[in-house]
Amino acid sequence: MLTKAQSEVAEVLSGKPSICRSCRYAIQPDIKRVYERLVARGKHAKVAIVAAMRKLIVLANALIRDDRIWTPKSA
C-alpha cells in the first residue's frame, strides 16, 4: 500500500490529474510569477517548471543558511 505522498507522486508521474498539480503554485505566488514569466518568453512548460523549482531550492537554501523566515513580496 502506498502512502499519501507516494500516491501523489505516482499520479504526477503517470500523467493523471491530481490535487498536487492543480495547486502547485498556490503556496508560492512569487514562484508562480517566475514560471509565468518564463512561459511568456516562450520557454517550454517543463523547462519553466525546472527553473522555478531551482529558484525555490536556492531560496530555501539561502533562508536556512541565513537563519531567516520567508517574507513574500507584496504585489
N, C-alpha and C positions, 0 to 999 in steps of 0.2 A: 504494500500500500504506500502511496506517495503522500508526503506531507503537503500542506497547502502551498508552500513556496516552490517545492518541486513540481507540483501540478501546474502552477502559473508559468514556470519556466518551460515546461513541456508544451503548454498551449502556445506560448510565444514562438517557440522553435518550430512547431508544427504548422504555424500559419493561421491557426484558429483565432478568432477574435476573443479577447479576454478583458477583464477589468483592468489588468495591468496596462494593456495597450491603450485603452480608451482614456486613461488619466495619467499617462506617463509624464506629462509636463505640468500637471495641475499643481504640484507641490512647489516647483521652482519656475516662476514666471520669467526670471532673468535668463534661465537656460532655454526656456521656450523661445524667447526673443532671439537668442543666438541661432537656434535651429531655423526659425522662420527667416531670419536674415540670410542664412546660407542657402536655403531653398530658393529664396527670391533671386539670389545671384546666379541660380542655375545649377547648383550642386545637386547630385542625386540624393534621395532621401536617406539612404543608408550611410553615405559619406557624412551628411549633416548630423545624423544621429551619433555617429562615432565621434565627430568633432565636439558635439555638445557633451557627450559622456566624458571626453578627455578634459574639457573645461571644468566640469563638475568635480572630477577627480583631483585636478590641480588645485581647485578652490578648497576642497576638503582637506587636502594635504597642507595647504598654507594655514588654514584655520587651526588645524591640530598643532602644527609647528609653532605658531604664534600664541597658542592657548587663548583663542578668541571664540566668540559665538557669532553665528550668521546674522547679519542685518541686511535684509533685502533693500535694493534701491527703490526709491519712490519714483513713480512714473511722471 
